[in-house]
Amino acid sequence: MVAPAITDVTMSAVCPGRDECSLAIYLSGFQQAIIGLGTLVMMPLVGNLSDKYGRKALLTVPITLSIIPLAILAYSRSRNFFYAYYVLRTLTAMVCEGSIHCLSLAYVADNVPPGRRASVFGIFSGIVSGAFVCGTISARFISTSAAFQAATAGSIISAVYMRIFLPESVRDEDLYTPILSSKAEISASCEESTKKLQVFKRLPSIDDMVHLLKSSPTFSQAAIVAFLSNLADAGLQGSMMYYLKAKFHFNKNQFADLMVIAGIAGTISQMFLYSVAWSSWVPYAAAVFSILSVFSHPCLRTIVSKQVASNEQGKAQGCISGICSFANLVSPLAFSPLTALFLSDRAPFNFPGFSIMCIGFVSMTAFIQSIMIRVAPPLPVSSQRVSNCNSVVA
């Protein structure tokens, strides 16, 4: 709901009366990089803690924190309030960005058998896309202040609904030994199965993530695709609106129109057409071609979900989300300066959409890598269960 308006709010606060502003691009890129750095650390941590303390308890934190920045801009969008929003949004997004989606996917994996996860992840993704379309359509017909007020109210309602009506996920309590445990740890856990594990022993390390990536070639390939795909997505997200505003003078309503078309068709538009857009109608036409991209995310998450045991879903989804966060860190460092350069008078040659074309090449690389994935069979249920102290989880 607030996505179509945030570019205009940023430009009005930082560079009032202008359609091109390098400072606004750099501020957005810096925020995106800091959020990516924070979520790179937080996503595996949140996913792993949810394996121990439950999805509902961990979902409460990001849903509640996400209300604060929206409430600030719902009150006022002046320069001082914008910078207050900017700082708090940066800090809270380190925990909130991606964690709600990550924990939701882990929650679904807890309650759905492996054979049905692909279809259920697809339905979940469709609901998210439908919510995106509904929110964007609403933003198209209401004022900017009303959009932020409605978004704040919606966030509060979702937090209350989640705490009251969402049951805790049902997980197999027999799966008490992580797949990354060593033989000694398994033996120790069997001898002291009644003892509560300390929190710091449950926190993921870099070695845990490396071992998880090495545990399956399919998992590693999916991680590469996730990185490249999110690198392109984050670059497009951080560059496209400023590019369209500078070249075609788009405002909130036109951004909303474009997002509705893209949301109905999918989530990723044809970057090459954006880069060579010669008229304001070209972005609308390009958005239609994203219809098949809606299947990529649920398929990727399903592949990852089937490569680990049931008690490792939070860790696996958190690992992928952490890799996506790393892509969100790298993307603005690469594409924000490129966008600002080619939209300014200092561009080495006249090609305002050059950064968008580079993003398209990254997306094409992700596609090539994705067709090279050979999906391994799902982890057998019998191998997921730890029946005795001599079991070795590979």
C-alpha positions in Angstrom: 0.0 0.0 0.0 2.8 2.4 0.8 5.2 1.2 -2.0 3.8 3.5 -4.7 4.0 6.6 -2.5 7.4 6.1 -0.9 9.4 7.4 -3.9 7.4 10.7 -4.0 7.7 11.0 -0.2 11.5 10.6 -0.4 11.9 13.1 -3.2 9.6 15.6 -1.5 11.6 15.4 1.7 15.1 15.3 0.2 14.8 17.2 -3.1 11.5 19.1 -3.1 10.3 20.1 -6.5 12.7 17.9 -8.5 12.2 14.7 -10.5 15.9 13.6 -10.5 17.9 13.5 -7.3 21.1 11.6 -6.8 21.0 12.1 -3.0 17.6 10.3 -2.9 19.0 7.4 -4.9 22.1 7.1 -2.7 20.0 7.3 0.5 17.7 4.5 -0.7 20.7 2.5 -1.7 22.5 3.0 1.6 19.3 2.0 3.5 18.9 -1.1 1.3 22.6 -2.1 1.9 22.4 -1.7 5.7 19.1 -3.6 5.8 20.7 -6.4 3.7 23.7 -6.5 6.1 21.4 -6.8 9.2 19.1 -9.4 7.7 22.1 -11.4 6.5 22.8 -12.0 10.2 19.3 -12.0 11.5 17.5 -14.3 9.1 19.4 -17.6 9.9 19.2 -16.6 13.6 15.4 -16.0 13.5 14.8 -19.2 11.5 16.9 -21.3 13.9 15.3 -19.8 17.0 11.9 -20.5 15.5 12.8 -24.2 15.3 13.2 -24.2 19.1 10.7 -21.6 20.4 8.0 -21.8 17.8 7.0 -19.9 14.7 4.3 -17.8 16.4 6.5 -16.4 19.1 9.1 -15.3 16.6 6.5 -13.9 14.2 5.3 -11.5 16.9 8.6 -9.6 16.9 8.8 -8.5 13.2 5.1 -7.9 12.8 5.1 -5.6 15.9 8.3 -3.7 14.9 7.0 -3.1 11.4 4.2 -0.9 12.7 6.5 1.8 14.1 8.0 3.3 10.9 4.6 3.3 9.2 3.0 5.2 12.1 5.6 7.9 11.8 4.8 8.7 8.2 1.1 8.3 8.9 1.4 11.2 11.3 3.6 13.5 9.1 5.8 13.3 6.0 7.8 16.5 6.7 11.6 16.4 6.4 12.2 15.8 10.1 9.6 13.0 10.3 10.9 11.5 7.1 14.5 11.2 8.5 13.0 9.7 11.7 11.2 7.2 9.6 14.4 6.5 7.6 16.4 5.7 10.7 13.8 3.6 12.4 12.8 1.8 9.1 16.5 0.9 8.6 16.9 -0.5 12.2 13.6 -2.4 12.4 13.9 -3.8 8.8 17.0 -5.6 9.9 14.7 -7.9 11.8 11.5 -7.5 9.8 12.7 -7.6 6.2 12.0 -11.1 5.0 11.6 -12.7 8.4 7.8 -12.7 8.2 7.9 -14.5 4.9 10.6 -16.8 6.0 8.7 -17.8 9.2 5.5 -18.1 7.3 7.1 -20.6 4.9 8.5 -22.6 7.8 5.1 -22.6 9.4 3.5 -24.0 6.3 6.3 -26.6 6.0 5.5 -27.7 9.6 1.9 -28.4 8.8 2.0 -29.7 5.3 3.5 -33.1 4.1 6.4 -32.8 1.6 4.3 -34.1 -1.3 1.9 -31.1 -1.0 4.3 -28.3 -0.2 4.8 -27.2 -3.8 1.1 -26.6 -4.3 0.6 -25.0 -0.9 3.6 -22.7 -1.3 2.1 -21.7 -4.7 -1.2 -20.9 -3.0 0.6 -19.0 -0.3 2.5 -17.0 -2.9 -0.7 -16.3 -4.8 -2.3 -14.9 -1.6 0.7 -12.7 -1.0 0.5 -11.4 -4.6 -3.3 -10.9 -4.3 -2.7 -8.8 -1.1 -0.1 -6.8 -3.0 -2.5 -6.1 -5.8 -5.3 -5.1 -3.4 -3.0 -2.8 -1.4 -1.7 -1.2 -4.6 -5.1 -0.6 -6.0 -6.2 1.0 -2.7 -3.1 3.3 -2.8 -4.1 4.3 -6.3 -7.4 5.9 -5.2 -6.5 7.3 -1.8 -4.2 10.1 -0.7 -0.6 9.5 0.5 -1.5 10.3 4.1 -4.5 7.9 4.0 -2.3 5.2 2.5 0.1 5.3 5.4 -2.7 5.5 8.0 -4.4 2.5 6.4 -1.2 0.6 6.3 -0.5 1.3 10.0 -4.0 0.2 10.9 -3.7 -3.0 8.8 -0.4 -3.9 10.4 -1.9 -3.5 13.9 -4.9 -5.7 12.9 -2.6 -8.4 11.5 -0.5 -8.4 14.7 -3.6 -8.8 16.9 -5.1 -11.4 14.6 -1.9 -13.4 14.6 -1.7 -13.4 18.4 -5.3 -14.4 19.0 -6.3 -16.8 16.2 -3.1 -18.3 14.8 -2.3 -21.7 16.4 1.2 -22.7 17.1 2.7 -24.8 14.4 2.5 -28.6 14.8 6.0 -30.1 14.5 7.3 -33.6 15.0 8.8 -33.6 18.5 10.7 -36.8 17.7 13.0 -34.9 15.5 15.1 -33.5 18.2 18.6 -34.0 16.6 19.6 -31.4 14.0 21.0 -32.8 10.7 24.1 -30.7 11.3 25.0 -32.4 14.6 28.1 -34.4 15.0 28.2 -38.0 16.4 29.4 -36.7 19.7 26.6 -34.1 19.9 24.1 -36.9 19.1 25.4 -39.1 21.8 25.4 -36.2 24.3 21.8 -35.3 23.4 20.7 -38.9 24.0 22.3 -39.1 27.4 20.9 -35.7 28.4 17.6 -35.7 26.5 15.7 -34.2 29.4 18.0 -31.2 29.8 17.1 -28.0 28.2 19.6 -26.8 25.6 21.1 -23.4 26.2 20.2 -20.7 23.7 23.8 -20.0 22.5 24.1 -23.7 21.5 21.2 -23.3 19.2 22.4 -20.2 17.4 23.6 -20.8 13.9 27.2 -20.2 12.9 28.8 -19.6 9.5 30.0 -23.2 9.7 26.4 -24.4 10.1 25.4 -22.5 7.0 28.4 -23.8 5.0 27.7 -27.4 6.1 24.0 -26.9 5.1 25.0 -25.7 1.7 27.4 -28.6 1.2 24.8 -31.1 2.4 23.1 -31.3 -1.0 24.2 -30.1 -4.5 20.6 -29.2 -5.1 20.5 -27.0 -2.0 23.7 -25.2 -3.2 22.3 -24.6 -6.7 19.1 -23.3 -5.2 21.1 -20.9 -3.1 23.0 -19.6 -6.1 19.7 -19.0 -8.0 18.2 -17.3 -4.9 21.3 -15.0 -4.7 21.3 -14.0 -8.4 17.5 -13.6 -8.5 17.4 -11.4 -5.4 20.4 -9.4 -6.7 18.4 -8.5 -9.8 15.1 -8.0 -7.8 16.8 -5.7 -5.3 18.5 -3.7 -8.0 15.3 -3.3 -10.0 13.4 -2.2 -6.8 16.0 0.4 -5.9 16.5 1.8 -9.4 13.3 1.5 -11.4 11.1 4.0 -9.7 13.8 6.7 -9.7 14.5 5.9 -13.3 10.8 6.2 -14.3 10.4 9.4 -12.3 13.4 11.0 -13.9 12.6 10.0 -17.5 8.8 10.0 -17.6 7.9 12.0 -14.5 5.9 9.2 -12.9 4.1 9.9 -9.6 2.3 7.8 -7.0 -0.7 7.0 -9.1 1.3 5.9 -12.1 3.6 3.8 -9.9 0.5 2.2 -8.5 -0.9 1.5 -12.0 2.4 -0.2 -12.9 2.6 -2.2 -9.7 -1.0 -3.5 -10.2 -0.2 -4.7 -13.7 3.0 -6.4 -12.5 1.3 -7.8 -9.4 -1.5 -9.4 -11.4 0.9 -10.9 -13.9 3.7 -11.8 -11.5 6.4 -9.9 -9.7 9.4 -9.5 -12.0 9.1 -7.4 -15.2 11.1 -7.6 -18.4 14.2 -5.6 -17.5 15.5 -5.3 -21.0 12.3 -3.5 -22.1 12.6 -1.2 -19.2 16.2 -0.3 -20.1 15.4 0.7 -23.6 11.9 2.2 -22.9 11.2 5.0 -25.4 7.8 6.0 -24.2 5.8 6.0 -21.0 3.6 3.1 -22.1 6.5 0.7 -22.5 6.8 -0.1 -18.7 3.1 -1.0 -18.7 3.5 -3.4 -21.6 6.7 -4.9 -20.1 4.9 -5.7 -16.8 2.5 -8.0 -18.6 5.3 -10.4 -19.6 6.0 -11.3 -16.0 3.2 -13.8 -15.8 5.4 -16.9 -15.5 7.8 -15.4 -12.9 5.2 -15.9 -10.1 6.1 -19.6 -10.0 9.8 -19.2 -9.4 9.8 -18.3 -5.7 7.4 -21.1 -4.4 9.3 -23.6 -6.6 12.6 -22.6 -5.2 11.4 -22.7 -1.6 9.8 -26.1 -2.2 13.1 -27.5 -3.5 14.9 -26.3 -0.5 12.2 -27.6 1.9 12.5 -31.1 0.6 16.3 -31.3 1.1 16.2 -31.1 4.9 14.4 -32.8 7.8 11.2 -31.4 9.3 13.0 -30.0 12.4 15.4 -28.1 10.2 12.8 -26.1 8.1 13.4 -22.9 10.0 17.2 -23.2 9.6 17.0 -24.0 5.9 14.5 -21.3 5.0 16.5 -18.9 7.2 19.7 -19.8 5.3 18.1 -19.0 2.0 16.6 -15.8 3.3 20.1 -14.9 4.7 21.6 -15.4 1.2 18.8 -13.3 -0.3 19.7 -10.6 2.3 23.3 -10.8 1.2 22.1 -10.1 -2.3 20.1 -7.1 -1.0 23.4 -5.9 0.6 25.4 -6.2 -2.6 22.8 -4.9 -5.0 22.6 -1.3 -4.0 26.4 -1.0 -3.8 26.5 -2.0 -7.4 23.4 -0.6 -9.0 22.6 2.6 -7.0 25.8 4.5 -8.1 25.3 3.2 -11.7 21.7 4.5 -11.7 22.6 7.9 -10.3 25.5 8.2 -12.8 23.4 7.5 -15.9 20.5 9.6 -14.8 22.8 12.6 -14.2 24.5 15.0 -16.6 27.9 13.2 -15.9 26.9 10.0 -17.7 29.7 8.7 -20.1 27.0 8.1 -22.8 23.3 8.7 -23.2 21.7 5.6 -21.9 19.5 6.3 -18.8 18.4 2.7 -18.5 21.9 1.2 -18.5 21.6 0.0 -14.9 18.3 -1.7 -15.7 19.9 -3.5 -18.6 22.7 -4.7 -16.3 20.1 -6.0 -13.9 18.5 -7.9 -16.8 21.8 -9.6 -17.5 22.0 -10.7 -13.8 18.4 -12.1 -14.0 19.2 -14.0 -17.2 22.2 -15.6 -15.4 19.9 -16.7 -12.6 17.6 -18.2 -15.2 20.5 -20.2 -16.8 21.6 -21.5 -13.4 18.0 -22.5 -12.5 17.7 -24.8 -15.5 20.8 -26.6 -14.4 19.2 -27.7 -11.1 18.7 -31.4 -10.9 16.3 -31.9 -8.0 17.3 -34.7 -5.6 14.5 -36.9 -4.2 13.0 -35.7 -1.0 14.6 -36.8 2.3 12.8 -40.0 3.3 10.6 -39.8 6.4 12.3 -42.8 7.9 15.7 -41.1 7.7 14.3 -38.0 9.4 13.4 -39.8 12.6 16.0 -40.3 15.3 15.1 -43.7 16.8 18.1 -44.4 18.9 21.3 -42.9 20.2 23.4 -44.5 17.4 21.6 -42.8 14.6 23.8 -40.7 12.4 22.0 -37.9 10.5 23.7 -37.0 7.2 
